[in-house]
Amino acid sequence: METDATQSTPGPPPSKGRVGGVLFDIDETLVDLYQAMRDAMEVAGRDLLPANTAQDWDLFAAIYMADTHNYYDRYVAGEFTFAQQRGLRARVVFDQLGTADFDEVREQRWIEDFEVAQPLSIRAFEDVVPILDALDAAGIPYGCVSNNVYDYQRAKLDQAGLARIQVLVGIDTLDAAKPAPQVFLEGCRQLGTRPAQTLYVGDNYLIDAVGSARAGLRGVWLNREDALAPSNPEGSTEGLDEITEITNLFELGLLLALEPLEVRL
Ligand SMILES: [Mg+2]
């Protein structure tokens, strides 16, 4: 049967076929973890720095996140517990700001207050619900593949108002982490989609976009900060021509030619 080319819909090249499903990273892709941590720092620390303005807490968070002593990496390597690295990173900032009374008791209280406040501060980015609505309307299944433990990320999605995301692969699902191919493939298996017809959307160029492309998915780099793509430390270009770059999730809707989607670029 002949088709009218003027009525064809724009979209991915025919050789790639229709997108059958979408998998997302969670932190800094669906939820604004940076903002949640910054807000939790203000809650946990405001009694020590009562005169701090919002800008002061932005600076506090920036110093904390810079983690110049690599406490987070040293926690990952087994040198500290997760709670300890939070206290140590706070100590660096309080020391730098000249807050003398951040003693061991206050450090323990900081850890506990931060632990309570941070999950309550988790919010989804404003472009998340519209893209999920559009995917639902198009009948395209979606889920998450994350490099944190399942229960922690399940609670985070629920707190962010994203309980509708049912498929979730955590770092403890297969005891493997991105960019290992099997975690991306497990996400496809749970969605019921073929990898070549599944998009993976994440903010980390190498772990998310390159990693998923190498696993046989279609990698999409969500570059919210409009940063330059980092160079590939392995020097391989394998899979890189499969990567698409977007700066927000409204653009994902445009990429997939989804309707309806209120575009607020
Ligand atoms: Mg991320």
Residues whose N, C-alpha, C, O or C-beta is under 5 A from the ligand:
A	BS01	MG	D25 I26 D27 E28 T29 D203 N204
